Amino acid sequence: MANQDQDRLLDHDYDGIREYDNPMPRWWLWVFYASILFVPFYYFAPAPFGEGPGKVADYEAAMAAERAARPPENVVVALSDDEYRALSRDASVVAAAKPLFTTNCAVCHRADGGGLIGPNLTDEAWIHGGEPTTIHRTITEGVLEKGMPPWGRILKPADVDALTAYVLSLQGTRPPTPKAPEGPR
């Protein structure tokens, strides 16, 4: 038995270590070669072979079907000014939007809307316009140069609509220590 092991040793010697010649089993080599031969057939036409437009066209068709099944989530359908004003008079919408405002906006505009870092939302002076659709666009797109993030990318469209209604409901309120008016009236 020792003689048989000696026959399998190679003449290669590296740092006193000699290695055996252990070839791969023949069945493993045949599977390996067969998989190499199979690759071109699979690459150009996945099963069944020779039928259909190919995997790229199959992928494009599946993606088109998925896009058709689900409308895009980031499409913003803004309401009209009158619809926002009506929402601002709806107590349930305003009550539902208050926690959103407190969580996301009160840091800069204070909980009462009187303004801190951000402008006062209770007066009639607006830096970017005080119309409801303009307020909605400002909330959605943000004002990066002033530090306001684009909330339309973070919040759901219904939440942005509710925040717009809440901001409109703040107009005309009298906070205890409001920030001085900024922007045109």
Secondary structure, 3 states (H helix, E strand, C coil): CHHHHHHHEEEEEECCEEEECCCCCHHHHHHHHHHHHHHHHHHHCCCCCCCCCCHHHHHHHHHHHHHHHCCCCCCCCCCCHHHHHHHHHCHHHHHHHHHHHHHHCHHHHCCCCCCCCCCCCCCCCCCCCCCHHHHHHHHHHCEHHHCECCHHHCCCHHHHHHHHHHHHHHCCCCCCCCCCCCCCC
